[in-house]
Amino acid sequence: MTGLTDSDTIASLGRGLNADYVISGHIRRLGNSNLIIVTIINVETFEQLADDYHVYSKIEEVRDLLPDISRKLITAIHKNTKLPKLAIVPFNINANTGANVQDAETLAQILSVEVANTGRYSVLPRTTTMQSAIRELEYQMSGYTADEGAKALGRAINAEYVLSAEVRRFGTYNMLTAQILHVEDGHQLSGASQDYLIIDDGINLIKELAIRLLDPDNAEILIAALNRQRTRANIFNDPARFWSLGISAGSSFSTPWVIGSIHGTIAPFKYSFLEIGIDYGMVSKNIDTEKYYSIYPFIHYALFIPFQKNIGWYTGIGGGYMLGEYTFPEEKIPLNIFAFDAIMGVNIWDMLNISYTLRTGLKTINNQISLNNKVTIGYTYRFKQRGK
């Protein structure tokens, strides 16, 4: 109520309300990235059980992130808390980096999330207790190195281990170095460094740094797997890239009267996709036709505009090659011709697809070039990379 949002105040409110756990959240900005960071704290033991964070573009997206965040935090209540205590001290920022205090605090929070979620340490929340210890030690710190100061701070807040980090300028890029120190004897358990150009890279940077700190022996393998996951997420989770596979049914209201389609899209570039599919047509409008069929493999290139609530529309051009046959009582007439398409449609909820195609270049049984229309509606599965 006084404007304080640190974990001490949050835990105190939890005790006053007779709660066992308290969830707190922050909306932060790191460079050009928006972040929601959420923490669950055990009010009694004052341990940070789990954290989660997500990057979002618009504030409206946060509501859709909350169910997954909630499930993760609820699961964390049953987490083993008999772990070594580790404190993550404020980052040391070299003035030449251009990073500010808010950026440093956000990077420290993200690192706290990554470390806590490994289950190797009980991470102490970044609280007024830590800030008070820092102020208490400030007058003694003049002769300390950064490592000595970190260890002194760890002892002051009763932590067994302390993680300290420093950001500094190194030539044309920034370098973030971090290490985990044993508070009592001062030996270094692990250390790592990461280079980056802009502060926006800090989100991915921190995840890799946590891997190097906590599992140095397998770091390269884990980071390679992480990069593959990021690549898939960039491809499939980008709302401007439409990757899908679907089936649909419709009609040309002429020949063929009934059309079934199988189609898929690939989207190597934003706001456009390549559609590949095949139509199977049946039933001719000509009453003399005993039997009719057509097979039309096609390829289209379309522009795609996504909207909120998983809705997007598209328009494009393309073509295909039709193979078909009319069967009359006295003869069979084959159909072989290239055709050109103009398409437009809408995809709703990433599953319902409604499309219209204007097709020209088709020959009738009289060998005349004609226009043809196709309207279809069907189910489309949109590929997405699950998880954060």
Secondary structure, DSSP 8 states (H G I E B T S, - for coil): --S--SHHHHHHHHHHTT-SEEEEEEEEEETTEEEEEEEEEETTTTEEEEEEEEEESSGGGHHHHHHHHHHHHHHHTTS---S-EEEE---EE-GGG---HHHHHHHHHHHHHHHHTTTSSEEE---HHHHHHHHHHHTTGGG--HHHHHHHHHHHTT-SEEEEEEEEEETTEEEEEEEEEETTT--EEEEEEEEESSGGGHHHHHHHHHHHHH-GGGHHHHHHHHHHHHHHHHHHS-TT---EEEEEEEE-SSSSSEEEEEEEEE-SSTTEEEEEEEEEEE--S-TT-SEEEEEEEEEEEEEEEEETTTEEEEEEEEEEEEEEEEE-SS-EEEEEEEEEEEEEEEEETTTEEEEEEEEEEEE-TT--EEEEEEEEEEEEEE------
